[in-house]
């Protein structure tokens, strides 16, 4: 995928106004080159003067004062020909556009559709005449076809033989390219799952624990031939993933973890605060994950995920922009919380009404899309349970959206009654159906804006099985979810069975 993306990205149309072809070529090479360094290598040429894998201005031979913990290997020397890098125009020459990206070109990489881009493998078109270098000197008029073989052999030998580092830290150029790409992927997936990278802005770990975790993830990823599944398993089984709050795990301090989320805490004046706590781990889910979670929970349509430049009039575009979704280079998205985003989220979802964003439909996990919304079917299921109350409906909504079915104390009861507009002890049979549905939707919309729904980092506390709602929409009950997930988790390696009480290993 990463090898193909280099070609697909360059085939994406570029345009420029009031500039010469030479000026356009300079801008195009810089655009592709900067993306390549950031997305593949996790390096920036501008940082190499002060920070490389073999030296850094923040390195100290005394581990107590060392703030630079690079993975061993002279990767920059292998790729750039010098640990300190080389002029950007020489590196970016590998991303020649003029004369290479060609609608009439003879090559469609891997036999892909012609609409994905065609390329001319020749060396004509180097209108800048700059000697190229990336993993070695490139031939005159070099382009991506001179780079791809390095990635092909690098990925293959890295998976089969592992990283080969000589005593002087020398690494082969093809392995250096492949290894930094694998490390960068591992770091990116860790960041997506746990909110914070294992590196600083210069792309190197700041402390020993960050380096240890990053190396372990990269090794696991590489050794199973770049399996994303293996990498995810390594992350979700890591002790720091969804660690319990200190009061639930008998921790002697509020900061029991090594400083991997906030690495600067290691220099705190108070020795008791030099680790990390669960608060350092908390993050808002990234924009697509958060939006999809809401839509899938309520069985609403997902947003369209790719927007053409001339199709900016559909309902969800402002909502996606405000939540941080990448829409185009000029609206490149963000990952975090801001006041405008929260207001936009509330404006879109607080009423709990059906969203239609022209994307794919949703429904029960592992089943076809639902004909009705989840909240409609939940009310139908509740109506068939004798004695069901408004409180039972509220508990079912809480269980569905934030996995907390209990309603505790007068204050929460009063708050929920205020949102729904009915006392919780009201029998469902005695409530106006329109008023009840509107109130249930408002309550769901309110829960979609809670920290329990929007934030990751501290897992929900274990619930009393007795508190599980007495009704569930078909496809969302415990047994149905167990039957869906158990084969994926266990396959034929364990004997297991599912029931209304959950999973049982035999």
Secondary structure, DSSP 8 states (H G I E B T S, - for coil): -HHHHHHHHHHS----SS--HHHHHHHHHHHHHHHHIIIII---GGGTTTB-SS-BTT--SSTTT------SS-HHHHHHSSTT---HHHHHGGG--TTTB-TT-SB-GGG--GGG--B--SSTT-SS----BSSSB--TT--GGGTHHHHHHHHHHHHHH-----TT----HHHHHHHHHHHHHHHHHHHHHHSS-SS-TTSS-SSHHHHHHHHHHHHHHHHTTS-HHHHHHHHHTSTTTT---GGGTT-SSS--B-SSSSGGGGG-SSGGGSSB-HHHH-EE--HHHHHHHHHHHHT---B-S---TT---STTHHHHHHHT---BTTB----S--HHHHHHHHHHHTT------BS----STTS---SS-HHHHHHHHHHTSTT-BHHHHHHHHHHHHHS-----HHHHHHHHHHHHSS-TTSBGGGS-HHHHHHHHHHHHHHHTTSHHHHEESS------GGGS-S---TTSSHHHHHHHHHHHHHTTSS-EEEETTEEEE-
